[in-house]
Amino acid sequence: MSGRAPPPLNALRTFEVFGRHRSMTRAAAELCVTHGAVSRQIAALQASLGVTLVTGPRHALTLTDAGAQLAERLTPAFVVITDAVEGVRPGAAREIEISCLGTFALKWLIPRLPGFLETHPEVRVRLSESYATVDYRRDRFDGAIRIVEPDQIHARTEATRFLAQYQGPVGAPALMVGLPTLEAVARAPRLRSATFRRAWPAWSELAGVALPTATTEREFAHNHSLVEAAISGLGVAIAPWAFVAPDVIAGRLTAPFGFVERPSWFAFLRPEGRRDAAVDAFRDWLVAEGERSPPPPIPSTGPGG
């Protein structure tokens, strides 16, 4: 065994948090310490290792190559330590943090979540709303739910497909009754979300519907606002079936022309090679719920009415 003393654990932990956030301010906020305390811990770690880990001015520090390599390895190591400690606490529940698309969580995941918690009372699930790309070298989520396109490659990520992706035009019943054909739908006020501005042209290509120049377009920051705008009669939205199924089933929205399947799907993403019984159970439950999820409605009228 080497006689060299190991680096201080607190300094390693502080550096791991800075490495994830790439920000002294955000690291200090997570650790509930001062900006100066973070700086001192990183300086102590550099002195202990004899390696420069950060460079640049104090207000805009960046990781060196050695720092980036160390930060990348520390994050999964601290996840393992945290899980190990939680696993031996008497009566402690295992908490997993899942990053999820906000509208999917609201409309699909949360209504089904009681079933998982009833079956797995030893697991607590914390949901974090996000649409950003997950990087498990930086993010400390146990898993994430995203819409995955076929050409997307997630570095060091294991992806499990659990739900097909369908999209179609939806609107308030009072509005849609006046739009008897897909051509009429294409001329109606168009609603779209800033998270997927290509929803209308992507749908038109799959449905074989020519889109005339829009006369009225209304954009919303997120899909849940888009869905509420459609319910309110502000226009027609091209929305994923998973986001609008509860409202179509309840009669708040109608989808007389059905939905087309997109070459993408909802997938559960987790760090490659990281084994965890609680995360395994959540993944398997998602797959089972996806299989039980109701399919989109069959069109009640043909493309031309």
C-alpha positions as a Markdown table, in Angstrom:
| # | Residue | x | y | z |
|---|---|---|---|---|
| 1 | Met | 0.0 | 0.0 | 0.0 |
| 2 | Ser | 1.1 | 3.5 | -0.7 |
| 3 | Gly | 2.1 | 5.7 | 2.2 |
| 4 | Arg | 0.6 | 8.8 | 0.6 |
| 5 | Ala | -2.4 | 10.2 | 2.5 |
| 6 | Pro | -5.7 | 10.2 | 0.6 |
| 7 | Pro | -7.0 | 13.6 | -0.4 |
| 8 | Pro | -9.5 | 15.2 | 2.0 |
| 9 | Leu | -13.0 | 13.8 | 1.4 |
| 10 | Asn | -14.7 | 17.2 | 2.0 |
| 11 | Ala | -12.4 | 18.8 | -0.6 |
| 12 | Leu | -13.3 | 16.0 | -3.1 |
| 13 | Arg | -17.0 | 16.5 | -2.4 |
| 14 | Thr | -16.7 | 20.2 | -2.9 |
| 15 | Phe | -14.9 | 19.8 | -6.2 |
| 16 | Glu | -17.4 | 17.2 | -7.4 |
| 17 | Val | -20.2 | 19.8 | -6.9 |
| 18 | Phe | -18.3 | 22.5 | -8.6 |
| 19 | Gly | -17.5 | 20.1 | -11.5 |
| 20 | Arg | -21.2 | 19.4 | -12.0 |
| 21 | His | -22.3 | 23.0 | -11.9 |
| 22 | Arg | -19.2 | 24.6 | -13.4 |
| 23 | Ser | -20.0 | 27.5 | -11.1 |
| 24 | Met | -18.7 | 28.6 | -7.7 |
| 25 | Thr | -21.9 | 30.3 | -6.9 |
| 26 | Arg | -24.1 | 27.3 | -7.6 |
| 27 | Ala | -21.7 | 25.0 | -5.9 |
| 28 | Ala | -21.8 | 27.2 | -2.8 |
| 29 | Ala | -25.6 | 27.2 | -2.9 |
| 30 | Glu | -25.8 | 23.4 | -3.0 |
| 31 | Leu | -23.3 | 23.0 | -0.2 |
| 32 | Cys | -24.7 | 25.8 | 1.9 |
| 33 | Val | -21.3 | 27.4 | 2.3 |
| 34 | Thr | -19.7 | 30.6 | 1.1 |
| 35 | His | -18.1 | 31.2 | -2.3 |
| 36 | Gly | -14.8 | 31.5 | -0.5 |
| 37 | Ala | -15.2 | 28.2 | 1.3 |
| 38 | Val | -15.6 | 26.4 | -2.1 |
| 39 | Ser | -12.5 | 28.2 | -3.4 |
| 40 | Arg | -10.4 | 27.2 | -0.4 |
| 41 | Gln | -11.5 | 23.5 | -0.6 |
| 42 | Ile | -10.6 | 23.4 | -4.3 |
| 43 | Ala | -7.2 | 25.0 | -3.6 |
| 44 | Ala | -6.6 | 22.5 | -0.8 |
| 45 | Leu | -7.4 | 19.6 | -3.2 |
| 46 | Gln | -5.1 | 20.9 | -5.8 |
| 47 | Ala | -2.3 | 21.3 | -3.2 |
| 48 | Ser | -3.0 | 17.7 | -2.0 |
| 49 | Leu | -2.9 | 16.2 | -5.4 |
| 50 | Gly | -0.2 | 18.4 | -6.9 |
| 51 | Val | -2.4 | 18.9 | -10.0 |
| 52 | Thr | -4.0 | 22.0 | -11.4 |
| 53 | Leu | -7.7 | 21.3 | -11.6 |
| 54 | Val | -9.2 | 24.7 | -12.4 |
| 55 | Thr | -7.9 | 27.7 | -14.4 |
| 56 | Gly | -9.0 | 31.2 | -15.2 |
| 57 | Pro | -10.1 | 34.2 | -13.1 |
| 58 | Arg | -11.9 | 33.5 | -9.8 |
| 59 | His | -15.2 | 34.7 | -11.1 |
| 60 | Ala | -15.0 | 32.5 | -14.2 |
| 61 | Leu | -13.1 | 29.4 | -13.3 |
| 62 | Thr | -13.0 | 26.5 | -15.8 |
| 63 | Leu | -11.8 | 22.9 | -15.5 |
| 64 | Thr | -8.5 | 21.8 | -16.8 |
| 65 | Asp | -8.3 | 18.5 | -18.7 |
| 66 | Ala | -7.2 | 16.8 | -15.4 |
| 67 | Gly | -10.0 | 18.6 | -13.5 |
| 68 | Ala | -12.7 | 17.5 | -16.1 |
| 69 | Gln | -11.4 | 13.9 | -15.9 |
| 70 | Leu | -11.5 | 13.8 | -12.1 |
| 71 | Ala | -15.0 | 15.5 | -11.9 |
| 72 | Glu | -16.4 | 13.0 | -14.4 |
| 73 | Arg | -15.2 | 10.1 | -12.2 |
| 74 | Leu | -16.2 | 11.6 | -8.9 |
| 75 | Thr | -19.9 | 12.1 | -9.6 |
| 76 | Pro | -20.8 | 8.4 | -9.9 |
| 77 | Ala | -18.5 | 7.6 | -7.0 |
| 78 | Phe | -20.4 | 10.0 | -4.7 |
| 79 | Val | -23.7 | 8.5 | -5.9 |
| 80 | Val | -22.5 | 5.1 | -4.9 |
| 81 | Ile | -21.4 | 6.4 | -1.5 |
| 82 | Thr | -24.8 | 8.1 | -0.9 |
| 83 | Asp | -26.6 | 4.9 | -1.9 |
| 84 | Ala | -24.5 | 2.8 | 0.3 |
| 85 | Val | -25.1 | 5.0 | 3.3 |
| 86 | Glu | -28.9 | 5.2 | 2.7 |
| 87 | Gly | -29.0 | 1.4 | 2.3 |
| 88 | Val | -27.8 | 0.7 | 5.8 |
| 89 | Arg | -30.0 | 3.2 | 7.7 |
| 90 | Pro | -32.7 | 1.4 | 9.7 |
| 91 | Gly | -36.0 | 1.7 | 8.0 |
| 92 | Ala | -34.7 | 4.2 | 5.5 |
| 93 | Ala | -36.4 | 4.4 | 2.1 |
| 94 | Arg | -34.3 | 4.5 | -1.1 |
| 95 | Glu | -34.9 | 7.8 | -2.8 |
| 96 | Ile | -34.4 | 8.1 | -6.5 |
| 97 | Glu | -34.4 | 11.3 | -8.5 |
| 98 | Ile | -35.9 | 11.2 | -12.0 |
| 99 | Ser | -35.7 | 14.0 | -14.5 |
| 100 | Cys | -38.8 | 14.2 | -16.5 |
| 101 | Leu | -40.5 | 16.2 | -19.2 |
| 102 | Gly | -42.9 | 18.4 | -17.3 |
| 103 | Thr | -46.0 | 17.8 | -19.4 |
| 104 | Phe | -45.4 | 14.1 | -19.5 |
| 105 | Ala | -45.0 | 14.0 | -15.7 |
| 106 | Leu | -48.3 | 15.9 | -15.3 |
| 107 | Lys | -50.4 | 14.1 | -17.8 |
| 108 | Trp | -49.0 | 10.5 | -17.8 |
| 109 | Leu | -46.5 | 9.7 | -15.1 |
| 110 | Ile | -48.0 | 11.3 | -11.9 |
| 111 | Pro | -51.5 | 9.8 | -12.4 |
| 112 | Arg | -49.9 | 6.3 | -12.5 |
| 113 | Leu | -47.2 | 6.8 | -9.9 |
| 114 | Pro | -49.4 | 5.7 | -6.9 |
| 115 | Gly | -49.3 | 2.2 | -8.4 |
| 116 | Phe | -45.5 | 2.1 | -8.3 |
| 117 | Leu | -45.3 | 3.5 | -4.8 |
| 118 | Glu | -47.9 | 1.0 | -3.5 |
| 119 | Thr | -45.9 | -1.9 | -5.0 |
| 120 | His | -42.6 | -0.5 | -3.9 |
| 121 | Pro | -43.1 | 1.3 | -0.5 |
| 122 | Glu | -39.4 | 1.2 | 0.1 |
| 123 | Val | -38.7 | 3.6 | -2.8 |
| 124 | Arg | -39.3 | 7.3 | -2.8 |
| 125 | Val | -39.5 | 9.0 | -6.2 |
| 126 | Arg | -38.4 | 12.7 | -6.6 |
| 127 | Leu | -39.4 | 14.2 | -9.9 |
| 128 | Ser | -37.4 | 17.1 | -11.4 |
| 129 | Glu | -38.9 | 18.8 | -14.4 |
| 130 | Ser | -36.5 | 19.4 | -17.3 |
| 131 | Tyr | -36.3 | 19.3 | -21.1 |
| 132 | Ala | -32.6 | 19.6 | -21.2 |
| 133 | Thr | -30.3 | 16.9 | -22.6 |
| 134 | Val | -29.1 | 14.7 | -19.7 |
| 135 | Asp | -25.3 | 14.3 | -19.2 |
| 136 | Tyr | -24.6 | 11.8 | -16.5 |
| 137 | Arg | -21.0 | 13.0 | -16.3 |
| 138 | Arg | -22.5 | 16.2 | -14.9 |
| 139 | Asp | -26.1 | 15.4 | -13.7 |
| 140 | Arg | -26.8 | 13.4 | -10.6 |
| 141 | Phe | -30.2 | 12.0 | -11.6 |
| 142 | Asp | -30.8 | 8.3 | -11.2 |
| 143 | Gly | -32.7 | 8.3 | -14.4 |
| 144 | Ala | -34.5 | 10.5 | -16.9 |
| 145 | Ile | -37.5 | 10.3 | -19.2 |
| 146 | Arg | -37.1 | 11.9 | -22.6 |
| 147 | Ile | -38.4 | 11.7 | -26.2 |
| 148 | Val | -35.6 | 10.0 | -28.1 |
| 149 | Glu | -35.1 | 10.4 | -31.8 |
| 150 | Pro | -33.6 | 7.5 | -33.7 |
| 151 | Asp | -30.5 | 9.4 | -34.7 |
| 152 | Gln | -29.8 | 10.6 | -31.1 |
| 153 | Ile | -26.8 | 9.0 | -29.4 |
| 154 | His | -26.6 | 9.3 | -25.6 |
| 155 | Ala | -23.0 | 9.0 | -24.5 |
| 156 | Arg | -22.6 | 6.5 | -21.7 |
| 157 | Thr | -26.3 | 6.2 | -21.3 |
| 158 | Glu | -28.6 | 3.1 | -21.3 |
| 159 | Ala | -31.9 | 3.8 | -23.0 |
| 160 | Thr | -35.0 | 1.7 | -22.5 |
| 161 | Arg | -37.9 | 2.4 | -24.8 |
| 162 | Phe | -41.3 | 2.1 | -23.0 |
| 163 | Leu | -43.9 | 4.1 | -25.0 |
| 164 | Ala | -44.5 | 4.9 | -28.6 |
| 165 | Gln | -44.8 | 8.5 | -29.7 |
| 166 | Tyr | -47.9 | 9.6 | -31.5 |
| 167 | Gln | -48.9 | 13.1 | -32.6 |
| 168 | Gly | -52.0 | 14.6 | -34.0 |
| 169 | Pro | -54.2 | 17.7 | -34.2 |
| 170 | Val | -56.3 | 18.4 | -31.1 |
| 171 | Gly | -58.6 | 21.2 | -30.2 |
| 172 | Ala | -61.6 | 22.2 | -28.1 |
| 173 | Pro | -64.8 | 20.4 | -29.2 |
| 174 | Ala | -66.6 | 23.6 | -30.1 |
| 175 | Leu | -63.7 | 24.6 | -32.4 |
| 176 | Met | -63.1 | 21.2 | -34.0 |
| 177 | Val | -66.7 | 20.8 | -35.0 |
| 178 | Gly | -66.2 | 23.6 | -37.4 |
| 179 | Leu | -63.2 | 22.0 | -39.0 |
| 180 | Pro | -64.6 | 19.0 | -40.9 |
| 181 | Thr | -61.4 | 18.2 | -42.9 |
| 182 | Leu | -57.7 | 18.0 | -42.4 |
| 183 | Glu | -57.4 | 20.8 | -44.9 |
| 184 | Ala | -59.6 | 23.0 | -42.7 |
| 185 | Val | -57.5 | 22.0 | -39.7 |
| 186 | Ala | -54.4 | 23.1 | -41.6 |
| 187 | Arg | -55.9 | 26.6 | -42.1 |
| 188 | Ala | -57.0 | 27.0 | -38.5 |
| 189 | Pro | -55.0 | 29.1 | -35.9 |
| 190 | Arg | -52.0 | 27.0 | -35.1 |
| 191 | Leu | -50.7 | 26.5 | -31.6 |
| 192 | Arg | -47.1 | 25.4 | -31.0 |
| 193 | Ser | -44.6 | 24.9 | -28.2 |
| 194 | Ala | -41.2 | 26.5 | -28.1 |
| 195 | Thr | -39.8 | 23.1 | -27.0 |
| 196 | Phe | -40.7 | 21.6 | -30.5 |
| 197 | Arg | -41.4 | 24.3 | -33.0 |
| 198 | Arg | -41.4 | 21.8 | -35.9 |
| 199 | Ala | -44.5 | 20.0 | -34.6 |
| 200 | Trp | -46.8 | 21.2 | -37.5 |
| 201 | Pro | -44.4 | 20.5 | -40.4 |
| 202 | Ala | -43.3 | 17.2 | -38.8 |
| 203 | Trp | -47.0 | 16.1 | -38.5 |
| 204 | Ser | -47.8 | 17.3 | -42.1 |
| 205 | Glu | -45.0 | 15.2 | -43.6 |
| 206 | Leu | -46.2 | 12.0 | -41.8 |
| 207 | Ala | -49.9 | 12.7 | -42.4 |
| 208 | Gly | -49.5 | 13.7 | -46.0 |
| 209 | Val | -51.2 | 17.0 | -45.5 |
| 210 | Ala | -50.0 | 20.1 | -47.4 |
| 211 | Leu | -49.6 | 23.0 | -45.0 |
| 212 | Pro | -50.7 | 26.4 | -46.3 |
| 213 | Thr | -49.0 | 29.5 | -44.9 |
| 214 | Ala | -50.3 | 30.1 | -41.4 |
| 215 | Thr | -52.5 | 33.1 | -40.9 |
| 216 | Thr | -52.4 | 32.9 | -37.1 |
| 217 | Glu | -49.7 | 31.2 | -34.9 |
| 218 | Arg | -49.5 | 31.3 | -31.2 |
| 219 | Glu | -46.5 | 30.0 | -29.4 |
| 220 | Phe | -46.2 | 28.8 | -25.7 |
| 221 | Ala | -43.1 | 28.2 | -23.7 |
| 222 | His | -44.1 | 24.7 | -22.6 |
| 223 | Asn | -46.4 | 21.9 | -23.7 |
| 224 | His | -48.6 | 22.1 | -20.7 |
| 225 | Ser | -49.4 | 25.7 | -21.6 |
| 226 | Leu | -50.0 | 24.5 | -25.2 |
| 227 | Val | -52.5 | 21.9 | -24.1 |
| 228 | Glu | -54.4 | 24.4 | -21.9 |
| 229 | Ala | -54.5 | 26.9 | -24.8 |
| 230 | Ala | -56.0 | 24.2 | -27.0 |
| 231 | Ile | -58.6 | 23.3 | -24.3 |
| 232 | Ser | -59.5 | 27.0 | -24.1 |
| 233 | Gly | -60.2 | 27.1 | -27.9 |
| 234 | Leu | -57.3 | 29.4 | -28.9 |
| 235 | Gly | -56.5 | 27.2 | -31.9 |
| 236 | Val | -55.4 | 23.7 | -32.9 |
| 237 | Ala | -52.3 | 22.0 | -31.5 |
| 238 | Ile | -50.2 | 19.2 | -32.8 |
| 239 | Ala | -49.6 | 17.3 | -29.6 |
| 240 | Pro | -48.3 | 14.0 | -28.4 |
| 241 | Trp | -51.0 | 11.5 | -27.5 |
| 242 | Ala | -49.3 | 10.9 | -24.1 |
| 243 | Phe | -49.7 | 14.6 | -23.3 |
| 244 | Val | -53.4 | 14.9 | -24.2 |
| 245 | Ala | -54.9 | 11.5 | -23.6 |
| 246 | Pro | -56.5 | 12.4 | -20.2 |
| 247 | Asp | -58.2 | 15.5 | -21.8 |
| 248 | Val | -59.3 | 13.7 | -24.9 |
| 249 | Ile | -60.8 | 10.8 | -22.8 |
| 250 | Ala | -62.5 | 13.4 | -20.5 |
| 251 | Gly | -63.9 | 15.3 | -23.5 |
| 252 | Arg | -62.0 | 18.5 | -22.9 |
| 253 | Leu | -60.2 | 18.0 | -26.2 |
| 254 | Thr | -61.2 | 16.2 | -29.3 |
| 255 | Ala | -59.0 | 14.5 | -31.9 |
| 256 | Pro | -61.4 | 13.4 | -34.8 |
| 257 | Phe | -58.5 | 12.8 | -37.2 |
| 258 | Gly | -56.5 | 10.6 | -34.9 |
| 259 | Phe | -52.7 | 10.5 | -34.5 |
| 260 | Val | -49.8 | 9.4 | -36.6 |
| 261 | Glu | -46.8 | 7.5 | -35.2 |
| 262 | Arg | -43.6 | 9.4 | -35.1 |
| 263 | Pro | -40.2 | 7.8 | -35.6 |
| 264 | Ser | -39.3 | 8.6 | -32.0 |
| 265 | Trp | -40.4 | 7.2 | -28.6 |
| 266 | Phe | -40.4 | 7.9 | -24.9 |
| 267 | Ala | -37.4 | 6.3 | -23.3 |
| 268 | Phe | -36.0 | 5.9 | -19.8 |
| 269 | Leu | -32.4 | 6.9 | -19.7 |
| 270 | Arg | -29.9 | 5.9 | -17.0 |
| 271 | Pro | -26.1 | 5.9 | -16.6 |
| 272 | Glu | -24.6 | 3.0 | -18.5 |
| 273 | Gly | -23.4 | 0.2 | -16.2 |
| 274 | Arg | -24.8 | 1.6 | -12.9 |
| 275 | Arg | -26.9 | -1.1 | -11.2 |
| 276 | Asp | -29.5 | -0.2 | -8.7 |
| 277 | Ala | -32.5 | -2.3 | -7.6 |
| 278 | Ala | -34.8 | 0.7 | -7.1 |
| 279 | Val | -34.0 | 2.2 | -10.5 |
| 280 | Asp | -34.4 | -1.3 | -12.1 |
| 281 | Ala | -37.8 | -1.6 | -10.5 |
| 282 | Phe | -38.8 | 1.9 | -11.7 |
| 283 | Arg | -37.6 | 1.1 | -15.3 |
| 284 | Asp | -39.5 | -2.2 | -15.4 |
| 285 | Trp | -42.6 | -0.5 | -14.1 |
| 286 | Leu | -42.4 | 2.1 | -16.8 |
| 287 | Val | -42.2 | -0.6 | -19.4 |
| 288 | Ala | -45.3 | -2.4 | -18.0 |
| 289 | Glu | -47.3 | 0.8 | -17.8 |
| 290 | Gly | -46.3 | 1.7 | -21.3 |
| 291 | Glu | -47.7 | -1.7 | -22.5 |
| 292 | Arg | -51.0 | -0.9 | -20.6 |
| 293 | Ser | -51.3 | 2.6 | -21.8 |
| 294 | Pro | -54.4 | 3.2 | -24.0 |
| 295 | Pro | -53.6 | 3.6 | -27.7 |
| 296 | Pro | -54.6 | 6.8 | -29.5 |
| 297 | Pro | -58.1 | 6.9 | -31.0 |
| 298 | Ile | -59.0 | 5.7 | -34.5 |
| 299 | Pro | -59.9 | 8.6 | -36.8 |
| 300 | Ser | -63.6 | 9.1 | -37.1 |
| 301 | Thr | -63.3 | 10.6 | -40.5 |
| 302 | Gly | -61.0 | 10.3 | -43.5 |
| 303 | Pro | -58.2 | 12.7 | -44.5 |
| 304 | Gly | -60.5 | 14.7 | -46.7 |
| 305 | Gly | -63.5 | 14.6 | -44.5 |
